[in-house]
């Protein structure tokens, strides 16, 4: 295999990660693991159309828009609050002070229009999805054209 073919195959593998199918499959797998009905999975999936699942807090980009859901009893949450199970905010940064104390990643987030504008959520207690920025959307569209 020539060097060009190696680069092309590496590029193909990288582009495959950014295809809409790959991104939607990851979100779908995460939702299926939650043991929700198909209707509830579909409802949540549709709200996360332009978001990608975040595996680790280090993947988050400061200033990005995120959606998150508590890993508590989701079935009960959906029964009580059908539309508010997915909360959204702007991710500011990881709180380094709390990470040293309990070993968990606390995300400092910001909301507009509420009395408490800055708050923290524990990454390990929530499913976190980050909205695609313009560059990522361009990359996804390019990947779709090339694949």
N, C-alpha and C positions, 0 to 999 in steps of 0.2 A: 504494500500500500504506500502510495507516495505521500509526501508531506501535505500537499494540497488536499488530498482525500481525507487525511486525518483531521485537518482543520475543518473541512466541510462536515465531517461526521460529528465533530465536537460542537460545531455551530448548530447542526441539526438537533442534537440532544438538548442543547440549551434552548433553542427555539421551541422544541416540543414541550418544555416546562412552561412556556409562556402561551401555549395555545389555550383558547377558551375551553376546549374540551378538558384539558388537564386541570385547569383552575376550577371548573364546574364539578369535575369528578371529585376533587379534593373536598370541596364544600359539601357535596352530596354524601361522601363517605363519613365526614364528621357528623352530619345530621343523622345519618342512619345509625350511628353508634349510640345515639341518644335515646333509642327505643321510643320514638314518637310515631304517631299514626302518619300515613302517607299524606293526608290532607295538611297536617300541621307542619310536616317537613317541607311541603310545597309552599306553604305560606311563608315560612322563614326563608327558604331558598330564594323566593321571588324578591324579598326585601334585600337580599345580599347579592343582587345581580352584578354590581360593579365593585365588589369587595373580594379580597382574597383572605383565606384563612392564615393566621399567624401561628407558627409552631413555637417560636421562642420570642421572648420580649426583646431580644437584641435585633430582631428583624424590623421592629417598628421604626418609623421615620418621624423625628420630631416635627410637630406642626401638621401631621396628617390627620385625616378624619377617620375615626374608628367606630365600629359598632361592637357591642359586647353583650353577652348573655351569661347570667349566673349559672354555674353548674349545679346549683341546688335542684330541688324537685321541679324540673321544667314542665312536666305534664300538669302539675298543680298550678304553676305560674301561668301557663297558657289558659287554663280554665278560668282563673280569676281575672287575668288581664290580657285579653287576646291581642291587643295592639301594642302593649308596652313591654313585652318580653325582651325585645331588642332595644337597647339604649344606645344612644350615639353621643359622641363628644369629639373634641380635638385633643389628640395626645400631645402632651408637652414634653415630658421626660420621665425617665425611670428615677424613682426616689432612692438614691444611693444610701442614705442614712438608714432607711428601713431594711434594705437588703442586707446590711451588715448585722442588724439585730436578729432577724428571724430567718434569714436565708431565702426569703421569698421576694419576688419582684413586685414592687408596688408602683403602679403607673400613676403619675400626676396628670390629670386631665382637666379640661376647661369646658364649661358650658356657657352659652350666652342666654340672657333672658331669665336667669334664675338668681335668687339671692346669694346662694353659695356658688361662686363662679369656678373655684378650683377645688378639686376633690381627688381622692385616691381610690383606685380599685386594685385588688390583688390579681395579678396575671394568672396565677395558678388556680384561682377560684372562678374564672370566667373563660368562656370561649371568646376569642378576640379576632375580629376581621378588620382589615385595613382597606380603605377605599383606594382604588387605583388613581395615581396622579396622571397628569397629561403625558409624561414621558412613558409611563408604563402602558397606558392605553395605546400610544403610538407603537410601542414594542409588540403589543398583543396583535394589533392590526397588521403589522409587518409580518409577524410570525404566521398569521392566518393566510396571508397572501403567498408566502414562500413555501408553506407546507402542502 
